[in-house]
Amino acid sequence: MHKHGNGEAINALKTARGQIEGILKMLDDDRYCIDISKQIFAVQSLLKKANMQILRNHLNSCVLGAMKEGQGEEKIDEIIYVLEKYIDKT
């Protein structure tokens, strides 16, 4: 995986990590369940955002490079596998 272009994903994941720590504190403090649930949804949104950025970077680097070399079919199959396996589970 190429490191370039992952800044947005890294920021989203770091924010999600901070929110998860906050959620754990909310649970320890016996906070209102709906407030906790809202925070969990916010983390899920950040994780989806990070994942989409990672996949976008993969398409624009690995997949595009493989296609230019005539070897894009395997990379496309990888993306299809990820989409089929995980997209319905969200």
Steps between C-alpha positions, in 0.01 A plus 500: 500500500625846418533746786426810295150637510402332825503816712122536494454135600757533778326808639160328492642194677671710767175687559314168521754374753440807715125454473527134599696602809223748574234232455680271742506782756130562438432133574711512815308812608168324430392771257167497316486209250368710211791742534742207493327353196526833314873505565536144373323599176739795468798264529351267240467795264865592551609141436300490176655831394851368569430176316368683194814718494723192524310331215509820292876521548533133406304555180704806407836336570515121503209431267582776255866393490408136447262593219771699325719190515219278366452326835195679634260205505636361829479842668144549376408157637638606840278807505196298396574248777516775761178656376312169486625384840459818699258739334190302599614475861483872573 
